[in-house]
């Protein structure tokens, strides 16, 4: 190692780090303050514009340009009140990261002055160059035109004094060039078909949506140590050298006391996440040395995907302030656990019912079984698609190793549900399965209310039922959740 690297290592490891001064307010007082949420909408929009925007979000209505101008004026006023000077369409190209092109609010006027201006057309649509983004081979490099279009179902937010407007990204001829467009199409399809089934059990259901709660695992290494390893800096993982003198034989790092320096980093990360309306709730040491996890409360899938992408950006940005480097590679070190991003996925109705939660009576359990068997059939039929969507150079190093799920897609539902399905199959083959409304006249025990811990957790199943949701454990830590959230519908 060069003298320069030794000096950098010495300075970084001995530097005094001043803890961030957090506001004395409770979290609920500043949660979502940098998002154009419903509270901000009510304050900065006219009653007409606010109601129209809510109808777009809840009823999938189309916004017209007149209302778009009103909404744009309200968003601009809110953003400027928060110190924003620029705006951007924030999208998820196939690079795996997010992308943005900033434009200032100002336009020059007579007299050498300028005014802030933001019109509905600028809110709804922009035209970034699409030729330099991956397209999966569906576009030639000289076909450069692409469009970003506003996604009103995900809240706009402010980052670095810039109003960020979540958008889709499509080509001139309509092909999806991002992760969000297929996700929104999938969620729309889920809504259409699942609502039709849900109405058979409750005519008051008008909308079904997917929910997602991700668990983000990651490694932290000191910046100087990271820079001293060219393999780590260039590839995100170590590819040569001796094994660590200490790995995870006793798993004593798991749920251990969080180191003060790491806790300071986590606290600032949570503070910035909460200001952006990301409901981060859990933090802890993971199994491998210097491996950690954070997880939020579940949200509607599209919003949750945006929040995960935003969180990964925050993780890397804030880590640099604390002389850390975040490693999101799925297997940065040989011989110890890798990092996944468990996707806890379910579907719910606008009447407040989790369709993957068994109920307290025959009717609700019949509804639960109807949705459950369709999901199981879909996973069986499209397991190759699920496998393709979790495949990456990094994740294929992780799958099948230590506690990671195997690379073969399978479903775990627990002994109680397995016995129930076996009995239903047995009775069906005998020709004895009859229905009378929702009362199943079959010779099997009624399914009791299944508590969240009705069966042991299967930590190595790629797709495991965990009481009221499925946990897709095979997703890699660096992945965009949209890819794994739309392929199941």
N, C-alpha and C positions, 0 to 999 in steps of 0.2 A: 504494500500500500504506500502511496506517495506521502511525502511530508505534508503536502497540502491537505490530503484527505485525513491524515492524523489530526491536523490542526482543526479542520472543520468538525471532526468528531468530538474533539475535546471541548470546543466552544459550544457546540449544540448541547452536549450532555450536561454541561455545568451552568448553562445560562439560567438566570433567575426568571421565572415566569410569573407575572403579576396576574392574579385571578381577575376575571371580568367582573365589573361592578353591575350586578343584576338589579333591576328595579325592585323596589320594596313591595310593589303591588302583587297580589295573588295572580296566578296564571290566567284565571278567567277574565281578568280585567284587560289583558293585552292580547288574548288569544284571537287570531284572525284579524288583527288590526291592519295588516298589509294586504288584505284580500277584499275584493269588491263583492262581499257577501250580501245576504239579504238585508241585513241591518244597514249597510252602506247604500244598497239600492233604494231602500225606502227613504233615506235621507237625501240622496242626490238625484233621484229620478222623479219625474212627474207621476201622478197616480196612474195615468194611462200607460206610460212607458213601463212602469214597474209591473203592472198586471199583465201586460203583453209578454214581458220577459219571463215572468213566472209561468205563463201558459206555454211558452216555448220549451221551458225546462221540464214541465210536468206533463204536458199534453202533446209534445213534439210538433207544435204549430210552427209555421214559417213566419219569419219576421219581415215586414216590408220596409222599404228604404226610408219612409217618413219616420217611422218609429225608431229606425236605426240611428237617424240623426239625433233624435232626442236622447237615446241611450248613450251615444258617443259623447254628447255634451255633458251628460251626467258623469260618465266615467272620467272624462278629462278633468272636470272640476274636482272630483274626488282625488285623482292621481296628483294633481298639482298641489292640493292641500296637504298631501303626504310628502311633498318635495320632489316629485317626479319631473324630469325635464324631457324625457324621451319615451317613445312607445315602441313595441316590437311584437310581431307575430311569433309566438313560441310554439315550436312543433317538434315532432319526434321522427326524424328521418331514419333510414335503415342503417345508419352508422352505429346505432345503439346509444348514442348520446342525444342531447337536445340541441336545437339550432335556433338562432335568432339574428335578425338584422335590425339595428336600431335607427329610428328616425326621430328628429327633434319635433316637438310640438310647434316650434316657432315658424312663422313665415314673415318675410320682410314687408313693410308697408312704407308709404311715403314719409319723407322726413327723416329717413335713416333709422327708423324705429322698427320694432317687430311686435307681433302679437302671437299669443298661443291659439292654435286652431287644431281641431280634430273632428273630421266629418264621419258620417255613417259609412261611407264607402271605404274609408281607411280602416274602420273597425271591422267591416265584414270581409274584406278581401285585400290581399297583396300579391305581388308577383316576384318571388325570389327566383334566382337562376337555378333550374333543376338539373342542369347537365353534369354538375360535379358531385351530385349525391348518388349513392347506390340505387339501382333500380331493379336489380335481379335479372338484368338482361332484357327487360321489356321495352327499353328505350335506347335509341342511338345517342351517342354523346353529343352530336350536333343538334339534337332536338332539345332545345334548352328551356323552353317555356314551362313554368310550373306555377301553381296557385296555392296560396294558403287561404283558408276560409275559417272564419270564427266558429268556435265550438262554444255556444252559450251555456252548455250544461256543466262546464267547468269554470270555476271562478277566476277572473283576472286577478293578478297579484302584482306587487311591486318588488323588484329586486334591483339593487344598485341604482336607485333613483330612476328606474325604467319601468314603465307600465308593461307588463307581460300579458299578452292575450293568447290563451290556449287556442290552437287551430289544428285543422287537418292539413295535409300536404298532398296534392294530386297533380298529375301531369296535364298537359294541354288537351289530351284526348281522354282524360278521366281516370287513368290508372292510379291506384293508390301507390304513393311513394313514401309512405310512413307506416307507423304502427297504429296510430289512432283511427285512421279511416276504416280498416278492417274490423277493429274493435267496435266502433260505433255501429257498423253494419250488423255485426254479430249480436250486439245487445238489442238492436231493433228487431232482429229475427227472433231472438229469445222472447222478447216482449210479446210479439204477435202470437207465437205458437203456444207459449206457456200460459198466456192470459186466456186463450181459448180453452185450455184444459182446466185451469183454475176456476173458470166460470161454471164448470160442471158441478163444482162443489160450493161455490159462493158467487152468486150473480152480482154482488157488489164490487168484485175485483175488476178494475179497469186497466191495471198496469202491473207488469212483473219485471223486476230488474235484478241484475246480479250484484252481489256484494262481495267485497274482497278485503281481506286483512293480510297484509304481507309481513313476513318476519325477515329483516335484513341482517345477515351475518357479514362480518368483515374482520380483517386483521389491521392492527396498527403497528407500525415500526417507526423507530426514530429516523428523522430525515437524513441525518448524517450517515447512519448505518445503511440506509436505503441507497444513498448516493455512492457509497463505497462498493456496492455490488452492481456491476454493469448488467449482469443477467437479470437481476430484479428490476432495474430501472428500464431496461429495454423490452422485457417480455412480461413483467408483472409477476414472475415466479422465479425461484432459484432453479438452475439447471445443472449446476456443478457444485462441488464442495462436500464436506463431511456432514453427516447427520448431526443434529443438535445433541448436545450432552444431556439435555433435559427435554423430553417431549411430554406425552400425556399418559404415562403408565398408570398413575394414580388418579388421573382426572382431577387433580386438586385445584386446577384453575377454574373449573366449572362452578358457577355460582359463588365463587370466592369473593372476598372483599375487593372492591374495585380500587385500583391504585389511584392515589390522589391526583396525579397528573392526567390520567385517563378520565377520571371523574370530572375534572375541570373542563376537559374537552367535551365530554358528554353533556354537561350542563349548558355550555354555550350552544351546542348543536340543538338541544331541546328548546332553548329560548328562541333561537331563530326559527325553528320549525313551528313552534306555537304561534309566533307572530304571523306566519304565513298560513295559519289555519290547519296545519298538519297535526292530527291528534296523536302525537307520539306519547306512548304511555309506559312502555316497559324498556328497561335497560339492564344488562347483566353480562358477566363474564361467560364466554362460551368454553367449550371443552379444551381446544388447543391453546397453548400458551400465546398470549397476546391476541386472542380471538375474542370478539365481542358481538353483541346483538342488540338491536333496537326494534321495537314493534309498535305500531299504532293501533287504535281502535278501528274496527272494520268500517268501511264506507262504501258508497255506491262505486261500482267497479271502475268506471271511467275516471272519476275524481281520484280514486285511490291510486290508479296507475300514474296519473299526473303527479300526485304527491310523492310517489316513490322515486320518480325521475328527479324531482326537485330535491328530495332528501339526499340522493346520491351526490348531487351537485354540492349541496351544503356540506356534506361529510368531507369532501375533498377540499373545499374552500376553507373551512374552519380548521381542518387538520393542519394546513400550512401555517396558520397563525400560532399553532401550538408545537411547531417543529415535529409534526408527525407526518407520515405518509399513509394514506388509506390504501389497503390492498383489497380490491374487489374481485381479483382473479379467483376462480373456484378452487384451485389447488396450488397455492403459492409455495407450499413447502411439502416435500415428500415425507411420508411416514406419519403425518398427523392429519387430523380432520380437515377437510376442506370447508368451503363456505357455500351454503345454499340460500335460497330465498323462498321459504315455504309460503305458498299461496293458499290461504284459507278462504275457500270459495263456497258461496251458497246463493240461493235465489229467494227473493221475498216479494210480497205483494204490496200494493199501495194501501191496503187495509191493515198493514202491520203484521202479517203472518210470514214466518220463515217456513218455506215449503219443504225444507229438509229437516224440519224438527217434528218428530212424531208427537201426536197429540194425546189427549186424555180420553178420547172416545173413538168409536169405530169409524165414524165418518172422516175425522181428521187423520186417522191412521191409514185409511184407504187412500186418501189424497197423498199422504206421504209416500206410500208404496207406489202409487202411479208415477210420481216424479222420480223416485229412486230407481225403479227398474228401467226407466227410459235412459237415465244417466249411465247406468251400468251397461246397457246395450250400446250406447254411443261410445263409451270408452272401449268396449270390446271391438266394435266395428272400425273405429278410427284410431286404434292404438298406434298405428304407424305415423299418423299426423301428430299425435301427442309427442311421440318420441322425436320426430323431426324438429318440433318446436322447442325442445329443451337441448338439442344437440348444439354444441359449440366446442371449439378447441379447448377451452378451459374446463367446461363442465364434463366433458368426456374423460378428463383426468380424474374427476371427483367421483363420478357414478360408479357404484360397486365397491368403493373403498371405505373402510372403517364404518361409520354410521350412515353413510350416504346410501340412498336407495339403489337397487340394481338398475342396469340400463334397459331391462325388459319391463314394459308397462304392465302393471297388474293393479287390482283393486282389493283393498282390505275393508271389510264391513263389520267384523267382529263376530263372535260366536253366536250371539243372540239373534242377530238379523240373518246370519247364515242358516241357522236352524229353522227360522221362519220361512225363508225362501225355499229351503229343501222340502219343508212340509207342504207348502203351496204347490210346488212342482209335483210332489207325490200325489196330492189330491187331484190336481189337474189331469194327470195321466190316467187316473181312475175314472175320470169323467164326472166327478162329484162336485166340482166347483160351480156354485150357483150364486147369483146375487139377487137380492130383493131390496132395491134402493141402495142404501149404503150398508145394510146388514149382510155380512158375508156368511152364508149358510154353509160353511165348510168346517170340517172336523179338525180345526187347529185352535190352539189357545189364542185369545185376543192379544194383540201386541200391547204390552203395558206402556205407560209413559216411560220413554227412554231418557234417563238422565245423561248429562254430558259425560259422565265417567262410567257409562254402563259396560264398557269393555276396556281391556288394556290397550294402551296406545301402541301402535305398530310403528316404530321409529324407522324402519327400513322399507316400508311400503311406499312406492312412488305416488300412489293415489289412495289415501286412506280416509274412511269415514270416521269422524271423531265426535259423533253424538248429534250434531245439528248442522254439520257442514262437511265438505271434503277438504282435506289438506293435501295439496299437490306438492310433495316434498322434493321432487326431482328437479325443480327449477333452479338454475344457477344464480349465484349472488350478483353477477353483473348484468343479468338479463333484463330486458324491458318486459314488465308484467303483462303488457297488452297482448303479446304473442301467446302467452299461456292462458290469458283470460278469455280470449275469443275462440280458441280452438275447441272448447268443450261444448259450445252451443250448436 
